[in-house]
Amino acid sequence: EMQLAESGGGAVERGGSLTLSCRVSGSSSLPPCMGWLRQRPGAGHRGIASIVTGRESGGKTLYDGSIQGRFTISHDDAENMLSLEMNDVQPEDTGTYYCVAARSWLVCSAPSPSPGELWPIWGRGTQVTVSS
């Protein structure tokens, strides 16, 4: 059974940087579609970034407008790892970040990152708190 485990969350000041990691276990390779969700306090699970991991796909990435140009999603096939590099973080980036995966690349085919209800595989989440 595939499992996802996030790490790298914590407290950071406005304008700072943080990198989240997600290790995939229980699978010899990364699933074809992976992403990150963010849950702000009192809100739902919003898709903020996704990536098609297959080499033949060209690594298509999608970003939510709130993070465009500041965050970068990437994957490491050798390490079975997904990452989210977060730069110039803002207080509104505060929330719980979830690594998610799907066995179908179709979840990554929408015009924007898919919302939480479309992802079948979830990690437990990691908290990011940005102070002003």
Phi and psi in radians as a Rosetta constraint file:
Dihedral C 1 N 2 CA 2 C 2 CIRCULARHARMONIC -1.240 0.35
Dihedral N 2 CA 2 C 2 N 3 CIRCULARHARMONIC 2.404 0.35
Dihedral C 2 N 3 CA 3 C 3 CIRCULARHARMONIC -2.307 0.35
Dihedral N 3 CA 3 C 3 N 4 CIRCULARHARMONIC 2.578 0.35
Dihedral C 3 N 4 CA 4 C 4 CIRCULARHARMONIC -2.079 0.35
Dihedral N 4 CA 4 C 4 N 5 CIRCULARHARMONIC 2.376 0.35
Dihedral C 4 N 5 CA 5 C 5 CIRCULARHARMONIC -2.325 0.35
Dihedral N 5 CA 5 C 5 N 6 CIRCULARHARMONIC 2.006 0.35
Dihedral C 5 N 6 CA 6 C 6 CIRCULARHARMONIC -1.510 0.35
Dihedral N 6 CA 6 C 6 N 7 CIRCULARHARMONIC 2.701 0.35
Dihedral C 6 N 7 CA 7 C 7 CIRCULARHARMONIC -2.686 0.35
Dihedral N 7 CA 7 C 7 N 8 CIRCULARHARMONIC 2.902 0.35
Dihedral C 7 N 8 CA 8 C 8 CIRCULARHARMONIC 1.807 0.35
Dihedral N 8 CA 8 C 8 N 9 CIRCULARHARMONIC -0.080 0.35
Dihedral C 8 N 9 CA 9 C 9 CIRCULARHARMONIC -1.240 0.35
Dihedral N 9 CA 9 C 9 N 10 CIRCULARHARMONIC 2.972 0.35
Dihedral C 9 N 10 CA 10 C 10 CIRCULARHARMONIC 2.803 0.35
Dihedral N 10 CA 10 C 10 N 11 CIRCULARHARMONIC -2.869 0.35
Dihedral C 10 N 11 CA 11 C 11 CIRCULARHARMONIC -1.743 0.35
Dihedral N 11 CA 11 C 11 N 12 CIRCULARHARMONIC 2.406 0.35
Dihedral C 11 N 12 CA 12 C 12 CIRCULARHARMONIC -2.564 0.35
Dihedral N 12 CA 12 C 12 N 13 CIRCULARHARMONIC 2.636 0.35
Dihedral C 12 N 13 CA 13 C 13 CIRCULARHARMONIC -1.495 0.35
Dihedral N 13 CA 13 C 13 N 14 CIRCULARHARMONIC 2.735 0.35
Dihedral C 13 N 14 CA 14 C 14 CIRCULARHARMONIC -0.914 0.35
Dihedral N 14 CA 14 C 14 N 15 CIRCULARHARMONIC 2.354 0.35
Dihedral C 14 N 15 CA 15 C 15 CIRCULARHARMONIC 1.526 0.35
Dihedral N 15 CA 15 C 15 N 16 CIRCULARHARMONIC -0.130 0.35
Dihedral C 15 N 16 CA 16 C 16 CIRCULARHARMONIC -1.451 0.35
Dihedral N 16 CA 16 C 16 N 17 CIRCULARHARMONIC -3.020 0.35
Dihedral C 16 N 17 CA 17 C 17 CIRCULARHARMONIC -2.288 0.35
Dihedral N 17 CA 17 C 17 N 18 CIRCULARHARMONIC 2.703 0.35
Dihedral C 17 N 18 CA 18 C 18 CIRCULARHARMONIC -2.726 0.35
Dihedral N 18 CA 18 C 18 N 19 CIRCULARHARMONIC 2.543 0.35
Dihedral C 18 N 19 CA 19 C 19 CIRCULARHARMONIC -2.146 0.35
Dihedral N 19 CA 19 C 19 N 20 CIRCULARHARMONIC 2.154 0.35
Dihedral C 19 N 20 CA 20 C 20 CIRCULARHARMONIC -1.644 0.35
Dihedral N 20 CA 20 C 20 N 21 CIRCULARHARMONIC 2.495 0.35
Dihedral C 20 N 21 CA 21 C 21 CIRCULARHARMONIC -2.169 0.35
Dihedral N 21 CA 21 C 21 N 22 CIRCULARHARMONIC 2.656 0.35
Dihedral C 21 N 22 CA 22 C 22 CIRCULARHARMONIC -2.394 0.35
Dihedral N 22 CA 22 C 22 N 23 CIRCULARHARMONIC 2.002 0.35
Dihedral C 22 N 23 CA 23 C 23 CIRCULARHARMONIC -1.638 0.35
Dihedral N 23 CA 23 C 23 N 24 CIRCULARHARMONIC 2.309 0.35
Dihedral C 23 N 24 CA 24 C 24 CIRCULARHARMONIC -1.741 0.35
Dihedral N 24 CA 24 C 24 N 25 CIRCULARHARMONIC 2.176 0.35
Dihedral C 24 N 25 CA 25 C 25 CIRCULARHARMONIC -2.168 0.35
Dihedral N 25 CA 25 C 25 N 26 CIRCULARHARMONIC 2.852 0.35
Dihedral C 25 N 26 CA 26 C 26 CIRCULARHARMONIC 1.389 0.35
Dihedral N 26 CA 26 C 26 N 27 CIRCULARHARMONIC 0.211 0.35
Dihedral C 26 N 27 CA 27 C 27 CIRCULARHARMONIC -2.609 0.35
Dihedral N 27 CA 27 C 27 N 28 CIRCULARHARMONIC 2.432 0.35
Dihedral C 27 N 28 CA 28 C 28 CIRCULARHARMONIC -1.344 0.35
Dihedral N 28 CA 28 C 28 N 29 CIRCULARHARMONIC -0.238 0.35
Dihedral C 28 N 29 CA 29 C 29 CIRCULARHARMONIC -2.550 0.35
Dihedral N 29 CA 29 C 29 N 30 CIRCULARHARMONIC 2.879 0.35
Dihedral C 29 N 30 CA 30 C 30 CIRCULARHARMONIC -1.214 0.35
Dihedral N 30 CA 30 C 30 N 31 CIRCULARHARMONIC 2.511 0.35
Dihedral C 30 N 31 CA 31 C 31 CIRCULARHARMONIC -1.107 0.35
Dihedral N 31 CA 31 C 31 N 32 CIRCULARHARMONIC 2.737 0.35
Dihedral C 31 N 32 CA 32 C 32 CIRCULARHARMONIC -1.155 0.35
Dihedral N 32 CA 32 C 32 N 33 CIRCULARHARMONIC -0.393 0.35
Dihedral C 32 N 33 CA 33 C 33 CIRCULARHARMONIC -2.372 0.35
Dihedral N 33 CA 33 C 33 N 34 CIRCULARHARMONIC 2.196 0.35
Dihedral C 33 N 34 CA 34 C 34 CIRCULARHARMONIC -2.392 0.35
Dihedral N 34 CA 34 C 34 N 35 CIRCULARHARMONIC 2.822 0.35
Dihedral C 34 N 35 CA 35 C 35 CIRCULARHARMONIC -2.893 0.35
Dihedral N 35 CA 35 C 35 N 36 CIRCULARHARMONIC -3.102 0.35
Dihedral C 35 N 36 CA 36 C 36 CIRCULARHARMONIC -2.227 0.35
Dihedral N 36 CA 36 C 36 N 37 CIRCULARHARMONIC 2.390 0.35
Dihedral C 36 N 37 CA 37 C 37 CIRCULARHARMONIC -1.951 0.35
Dihedral N 37 CA 37 C 37 N 38 CIRCULARHARMONIC 2.665 0.35
Dihedral C 37 N 38 CA 38 C 38 CIRCULARHARMONIC -2.192 0.35
Dihedral N 38 CA 38 C 38 N 39 CIRCULARHARMONIC 2.341 0.35
Dihedral C 38 N 39 CA 39 C 39 CIRCULARHARMONIC -2.060 0.35
Dihedral N 39 CA 39 C 39 N 40 CIRCULARHARMONIC 1.871 0.35
Dihedral C 39 N 40 CA 40 C 40 CIRCULARHARMONIC -1.316 0.35
Dihedral N 40 CA 40 C 40 N 41 CIRCULARHARMONIC 2.743 0.35
Dihedral C 40 N 41 CA 41 C 41 CIRCULARHARMONIC -0.930 0.35
Dihedral N 41 CA 41 C 41 N 42 CIRCULARHARMONIC 2.193 0.35
Dihedral C 41 N 42 CA 42 C 42 CIRCULARHARMONIC 1.349 0.35
Dihedral N 42 CA 42 C 42 N 43 CIRCULARHARMONIC 0.142 0.35
Dihedral C 42 N 43 CA 43 C 43 CIRCULARHARMONIC -2.086 0.35
Dihedral N 43 CA 43 C 43 N 44 CIRCULARHARMONIC 3.080 0.35
Dihedral C 43 N 44 CA 44 C 44 CIRCULARHARMONIC -1.496 0.35
Dihedral N 44 CA 44 C 44 N 45 CIRCULARHARMONIC -3.016 0.35
Dihedral C 44 N 45 CA 45 C 45 CIRCULARHARMONIC -1.642 0.35
Dihedral N 45 CA 45 C 45 N 46 CIRCULARHARMONIC 1.855 0.35
Dihedral C 45 N 46 CA 46 C 46 CIRCULARHARMONIC -1.712 0.35
Dihedral N 46 CA 46 C 46 N 47 CIRCULARHARMONIC 2.308 0.35
Dihedral C 46 N 47 CA 47 C 47 CIRCULARHARMONIC -1.251 0.35
Dihedral N 47 CA 47 C 47 N 48 CIRCULARHARMONIC 2.221 0.35
Dihedral C 47 N 48 CA 48 C 48 CIRCULARHARMONIC -2.037 0.35
Dihedral N 48 CA 48 C 48 N 49 CIRCULARHARMONIC -0.383 0.35
Dihedral C 48 N 49 CA 49 C 49 CIRCULARHARMONIC -2.792 0.35
Dihedral N 49 CA 49 C 49 N 50 CIRCULARHARMONIC 2.540 0.35
Dihedral C 49 N 50 CA 50 C 50 CIRCULARHARMONIC -2.572 0.35
Dihedral N 50 CA 50 C 50 N 51 CIRCULARHARMONIC 2.800 0.35
Dihedral C 50 N 51 CA 51 C 51 CIRCULARHARMONIC -2.608 0.35
Dihedral N 51 CA 51 C 51 N 52 CIRCULARHARMONIC 2.449 0.35
Dihedral C 51 N 52 CA 52 C 52 CIRCULARHARMONIC -1.573 0.35
Dihedral N 52 CA 52 C 52 N 53 CIRCULARHARMONIC 2.137 0.35
Dihedral C 52 N 53 CA 53 C 53 CIRCULARHARMONIC -1.577 0.35
Dihedral N 53 CA 53 C 53 N 54 CIRCULARHARMONIC -0.331 0.35
Dihedral C 53 N 54 CA 54 C 54 CIRCULARHARMONIC -1.092 0.35
Dihedral N 54 CA 54 C 54 N 55 CIRCULARHARMONIC 2.418 0.35
Dihedral C 54 N 55 CA 55 C 55 CIRCULARHARMONIC -1.076 0.35
Dihedral N 55 CA 55 C 55 N 56 CIRCULARHARMONIC -0.627 0.35
Dihedral C 55 N 56 CA 56 C 56 CIRCULARHARMONIC -1.271 0.35
Dihedral N 56 CA 56 C 56 N 57 CIRCULARHARMONIC -0.221 0.35
Dihedral C 56 N 57 CA 57 C 57 CIRCULARHARMONIC -1.458 0.35
Dihedral N 57 CA 57 C 57 N 58 CIRCULARHARMONIC -0.270 0.35
Dihedral C 57 N 58 CA 58 C 58 CIRCULARHARMONIC 1.459 0.35
Dihedral N 58 CA 58 C 58 N 59 CIRCULARHARMONIC 0.108 0.35
Dihedral C 58 N 59 CA 59 C 59 CIRCULARHARMONIC 1.173 0.35
Dihedral N 59 CA 59 C 59 N 60 CIRCULARHARMONIC 0.730 0.35
Dihedral C 59 N 60 CA 60 C 60 CIRCULARHARMONIC -0.978 0.35
Dihedral N 60 CA 60 C 60 N 61 CIRCULARHARMONIC 2.271 0.35
Dihedral C 60 N 61 CA 61 C 61 CIRCULARHARMONIC -2.097 0.35
Dihedral N 61 CA 61 C 61 N 62 CIRCULARHARMONIC 2.619 0.35
Dihedral C 61 N 62 CA 62 C 62 CIRCULARHARMONIC -2.290 0.35
Dihedral N 62 CA 62 C 62 N 63 CIRCULARHARMONIC 2.492 0.35
Dihedral C 62 N 63 CA 63 C 63 CIRCULARHARMONIC -2.325 0.35
Dihedral N 63 CA 63 C 63 N 64 CIRCULARHARMONIC 2.509 0.35
Dihedral C 63 N 64 CA 64 C 64 CIRCULARHARMONIC -1.252 0.35
Dihedral N 64 CA 64 C 64 N 65 CIRCULARHARMONIC 2.579 0.35
Dihedral C 64 N 65 CA 65 C 65 CIRCULARHARMONIC -1.033 0.35
Dihedral N 65 CA 65 C 65 N 66 CIRCULARHARMONIC -0.465 0.35
Dihedral C 65 N 66 CA 66 C 66 CIRCULARHARMONIC -1.201 0.35
Dihedral N 66 CA 66 C 66 N 67 CIRCULARHARMONIC -0.332 0.35
Dihedral C 66 N 67 CA 67 C 67 CIRCULARHARMONIC -2.109 0.35
Dihedral N 67 CA 67 C 67 N 68 CIRCULARHARMONIC -0.071 0.35
Dihedral C 67 N 68 CA 68 C 68 CIRCULARHARMONIC -0.928 0.35
Dihedral N 68 CA 68 C 68 N 69 CIRCULARHARMONIC 2.253 0.35
Dihedral C 68 N 69 CA 69 C 69 CIRCULARHARMONIC 1.493 0.35
Dihedral N 69 CA 69 C 69 N 70 CIRCULARHARMONIC -0.182 0.35
Dihedral C 69 N 70 CA 70 C 70 CIRCULARHARMONIC -1.973 0.35
Dihedral N 70 CA 70 C 70 N 71 CIRCULARHARMONIC -0.616 0.35
Dihedral C 70 N 71 CA 71 C 71 CIRCULARHARMONIC -1.921 0.35
Dihedral N 71 CA 71 C 71 N 72 CIRCULARHARMONIC 2.618 0.35
Dihedral C 71 N 72 CA 72 C 72 CIRCULARHARMONIC -2.327 0.35
Dihedral N 72 CA 72 C 72 N 73 CIRCULARHARMONIC 2.218 0.35
Dihedral C 72 N 73 CA 73 C 73 CIRCULARHARMONIC -1.700 0.35
Dihedral N 73 CA 73 C 73 N 74 CIRCULARHARMONIC 2.455 0.35
Dihedral C 73 N 74 CA 74 C 74 CIRCULARHARMONIC -2.662 0.35
Dihedral N 74 CA 74 C 74 N 75 CIRCULARHARMONIC 2.920 0.35
Dihedral C 74 N 75 CA 75 C 75 CIRCULARHARMONIC -2.416 0.35
Dihedral N 75 CA 75 C 75 N 76 CIRCULARHARMONIC 2.706 0.35
Dihedral C 75 N 76 CA 76 C 76 CIRCULARHARMONIC -2.183 0.35
Dihedral N 76 CA 76 C 76 N 77 CIRCULARHARMONIC 1.846 0.35
Dihedral C 76 N 77 CA 77 C 77 CIRCULARHARMONIC -1.155 0.35
Dihedral N 77 CA 77 C 77 N 78 CIRCULARHARMONIC -0.640 0.35
Dihedral C 77 N 78 CA 78 C 78 CIRCULARHARMONIC -1.154 0.35
Dihedral N 78 CA 78 C 78 N 79 CIRCULARHARMONIC -0.616 0.35
Dihedral C 78 N 79 CA 79 C 79 CIRCULARHARMONIC -1.674 0.35
Dihedral N 79 CA 79 C 79 N 80 CIRCULARHARMONIC -0.042 0.35
Dihedral C 79 N 80 CA 80 C 80 CIRCULARHARMONIC 0.922 0.35
Dihedral N 80 CA 80 C 80 N 81 CIRCULARHARMONIC 0.924 0.35
Dihedral C 80 N 81 CA 81 C 81 CIRCULARHARMONIC -2.330 0.35
Dihedral N 81 CA 81 C 81 N 82 CIRCULARHARMONIC 2.513 0.35
Dihedral C 81 N 82 CA 82 C 82 CIRCULARHARMONIC -2.013 0.35
Dihedral N 82 CA 82 C 82 N 83 CIRCULARHARMONIC 2.494 0.35
Dihedral C 82 N 83 CA 83 C 83 CIRCULARHARMONIC -2.291 0.35
Dihedral N 83 CA 83 C 83 N 84 CIRCULARHARMONIC 2.757 0.35
Dihedral C 83 N 84 CA 84 C 84 CIRCULARHARMONIC -2.366 0.35
Dihedral N 84 CA 84 C 84 N 85 CIRCULARHARMONIC 1.874 0.35
Dihedral C 84 N 85 CA 85 C 85 CIRCULARHARMONIC -1.516 0.35
Dihedral N 85 CA 85 C 85 N 86 CIRCULARHARMONIC 2.151 0.35
Dihedral C 85 N 86 CA 86 C 86 CIRCULARHARMONIC -1.996 0.35
Dihedral N 86 CA 86 C 86 N 87 CIRCULARHARMONIC 2.060 0.35
Dihedral C 86 N 87 CA 87 C 87 CIRCULARHARMONIC -2.081 0.35
Dihedral N 87 CA 87 C 87 N 88 CIRCULARHARMONIC 2.710 0.35
Dihedral C 87 N 88 CA 88 C 88 CIRCULARHARMONIC 0.864 0.35
Dihedral N 88 CA 88 C 88 N 89 CIRCULARHARMONIC 0.887 0.35
Dihedral C 88 N 89 CA 89 C 89 CIRCULARHARMONIC -1.184 0.35
Dihedral N 89 CA 89 C 89 N 90 CIRCULARHARMONIC 2.625 0.35
Dihedral C 89 N 90 CA 90 C 90 CIRCULARHARMONIC -2.180 0.35
Dihedral N 90 CA 90 C 90 N 91 CIRCULARHARMONIC 2.788 0.35
Dihedral C 90 N 91 CA 91 C 91 CIRCULARHARMONIC -0.945 0.35
Dihedral N 91 CA 91 C 91 N 92 CIRCULARHARMONIC -0.553 0.35
Dihedral C 91 N 92 CA 92 C 92 CIRCULARHARMONIC -1.261 0.35
Dihedral N 92 CA 92 C 92 N 93 CIRCULARHARMONIC -0.114 0.35
Dihedral C 92 N 93 CA 93 C 93 CIRCULARHARMONIC -1.444 0.35
Dihedral N 93 CA 93 C 93 N 94 CIRCULARHARMONIC -0.119 0.35
Dihedral C 93 N 94 CA 94 C 94 CIRCULARHARMONIC -1.048 0.35
Dihedral N 94 CA 94 C 94 N 95 CIRCULARHARMONIC 2.365 0.35
Dihedral C 94 N 95 CA 95 C 95 CIRCULARHARMONIC 2.822 0.35
Dihedral N 95 CA 95 C 95 N 96 CIRCULARHARMONIC -3.083 0.35
Dihedral C 95 N 96 CA 96 C 96 CIRCULARHARMONIC -1.709 0.35
Dihedral N 96 CA 96 C 96 N 97 CIRCULARHARMONIC 2.266 0.35
Dihedral C 96 N 97 CA 97 C 97 CIRCULARHARMONIC -1.868 0.35
Dihedral N 97 CA 97 C 97 N 98 CIRCULARHARMONIC 2.240 0.35
Dihedral C 97 N 98 CA 98 C 98 CIRCULARHARMONIC -2.001 0.35
Dihedral N 98 CA 98 C 98 N 99 CIRCULARHARMONIC 2.314 0.35
Dihedral C 98 N 99 CA 99 C 99 CIRCULARHARMONIC -1.460 0.35
Dihedral N 99 CA 99 C 99 N 100 CIRCULARHARMONIC 2.345 0.35
Dihedral C 99 N 100 CA 100 C 100 CIRCULARHARMONIC -2.345 0.35
Dihedral N 100 CA 100 C 100 N 101 CIRCULARHARMONIC 2.762 0.35
Dihedral C 100 N 101 CA 101 C 101 CIRCULARHARMONIC -2.579 0.35
Dihedral N 101 CA 101 C 101 N 102 CIRCULARHARMONIC 2.742 0.35
Dihedral C 101 N 102 CA 102 C 102 CIRCULARHARMONIC -2.495 0.35
Dihedral N 102 CA 102 C 102 N 103 CIRCULARHARMONIC 2.538 0.35
Dihedral C 102 N 103 CA 103 C 103 CIRCULARHARMONIC -1.454 0.35
Dihedral N 103 CA 103 C 103 N 104 CIRCULARHARMONIC -0.105 0.35
Dihedral C 103 N 104 CA 104 C 104 CIRCULARHARMONIC -1.980 0.35
Dihedral N 104 CA 104 C 104 N 105 CIRCULARHARMONIC 2.287 0.35
Dihedral C 104 N 105 CA 105 C 105 CIRCULARHARMONIC -1.199 0.35
Dihedral N 105 CA 105 C 105 N 106 CIRCULARHARMONIC -0.237 0.35
Dihedral C 105 N 106 CA 106 C 106 CIRCULARHARMONIC -1.056 0.35
Dihedral N 106 CA 106 C 106 N 107 CIRCULARHARMONIC -0.495 0.35
Dihedral C 106 N 107 CA 107 C 107 CIRCULARHARMONIC -1.119 0.35
Dihedral N 107 CA 107 C 107 N 108 CIRCULARHARMONIC -0.436 0.35
Dihedral C 107 N 108 CA 108 C 108 CIRCULARHARMONIC -1.642 0.35
Dihedral N 108 CA 108 C 108 N 109 CIRCULARHARMONIC 0.129 0.35
Dihedral C 108 N 109 CA 109 C 109 CIRCULARHARMONIC -1.679 0.35
Dihedral N 109 CA 109 C 109 N 110 CIRCULARHARMONIC -0.080 0.35
Dihedral C 109 N 110 CA 110 C 110 CIRCULARHARMONIC -1.227 0.35
Dihedral N 110 CA 110 C 110 N 111 CIRCULARHARMONIC 2.881 0.35
Dihedral C 110 N 111 CA 111 C 111 CIRCULARHARMONIC -1.156 0.35
Dihedral N 111 CA 111 C 111 N 112 CIRCULARHARMONIC -0.375 0.35
Dihedral C 111 N 112 CA 112 C 112 CIRCULARHARMONIC -2.430 0.35
Dihedral N 112 CA 112 C 112 N 113 CIRCULARHARMONIC 2.885 0.35
Dihedral C 112 N 113 CA 113 C 113 CIRCULARHARMONIC -0.974 0.35
Dihedral N 113 CA 113 C 113 N 114 CIRCULARHARMONIC 2.327 0.35
Dihedral C 113 N 114 CA 114 C 114 CIRCULARHARMONIC -1.191 0.35
Dihedral N 114 CA 114 C 114 N 115 CIRCULARHARMONIC 2.552 0.35
Dihedral C 114 N 115 CA 115 C 115 CIRCULARHARMONIC -1.284 0.35
Dihedral N 115 CA 115 C 115 N 116 CIRCULARHARMONIC 2.989 0.35
Dihedral C 115 N 116 CA 116 C 116 CIRCULARHARMONIC -0.953 0.35
Dihedral N 116 CA 116 C 116 N 117 CIRCULARHARMONIC -0.676 0.35
Dihedral C 116 N 117 CA 117 C 117 CIRCULARHARMONIC -1.182 0.35
Dihedral N 117 CA 117 C 117 N 118 CIRCULARHARMONIC -0.225 0.35
Dihedral C 117 N 118 CA 118 C 118 CIRCULARHARMONIC -1.642 0.35
Dihedral N 118 CA 118 C 118 N 119 CIRCULARHARMONIC -0.090 0.35
Dihedral C 118 N 119 CA 119 C 119 CIRCULARHARMONIC -1.760 0.35
Dihedral N 119 CA 119 C 119 N 120 CIRCULARHARMONIC 2.161 0.35
Dihedral C 119 N 120 CA 120 C 120 CIRCULARHARMONIC -1.485 0.35
Dihedral N 120 CA 120 C 120 N 121 CIRCULARHARMONIC -0.363 0.35
Dihedral C 120 N 121 CA 121 C 121 CIRCULARHARMONIC -2.125 0.35
Dihedral N 121 CA 121 C 121 N 122 CIRCULARHARMONIC 2.216 0.35
Dihedral C 121 N 122 CA 122 C 122 CIRCULARHARMONIC -2.244 0.35
Dihedral N 122 CA 122 C 122 N 123 CIRCULARHARMONIC 2.585 0.35
Dihedral C 122 N 123 CA 123 C 123 CIRCULARHARMONIC -1.503 0.35
Dihedral N 123 CA 123 C 123 N 124 CIRCULARHARMONIC -3.103 0.35
Dihedral C 123 N 124 CA 124 C 124 CIRCULARHARMONIC -1.507 0.35
Dihedral N 124 CA 124 C 124 N 125 CIRCULARHARMONIC -0.255 0.35
Dihedral C 124 N 125 CA 125 C 125 CIRCULARHARMONIC 1.730 0.35
Dihedral N 125 CA 125 C 125 N 126 CIRCULARHARMONIC 2.696 0.35
Dihedral C 125 N 126 CA 126 C 126 CIRCULARHARMONIC -2.411 0.35
Dihedral N 126 CA 126 C 126 N 127 CIRCULARHARMONIC 2.420 0.35
Dihedral C 126 N 127 CA 127 C 127 CIRCULARHARMONIC -1.529 0.35
Dihedral N 127 CA 127 C 127 N 128 CIRCULARHARMONIC 2.352 0.35
Dihedral C 127 N 128 CA 128 C 128 CIRCULARHARMONIC -2.140 0.35
Dihedral N 128 CA 128 C 128 N 129 CIRCULARHARMONIC 2.212 0.35
Dihedral C 128 N 129 CA 129 C 129 CIRCULARHARMONIC -2.167 0.35
Dihedral N 129 CA 129 C 129 N 130 CIRCULARHARMONIC 2.113 0.35
Dihedral C 129 N 130 CA 130 C 130 CIRCULARHARMONIC -1.905 0.35
Dihedral N 130 CA 130 C 130 N 131 CIRCULARHARMONIC 2.135 0.35
Dihedral C 130 N 131 CA 131 C 131 CIRCULARHARMONIC -1.706 0.35
Dihedral N 131 CA 131 C 131 N 132 CIRCULARHARMONIC 2.634 0.35
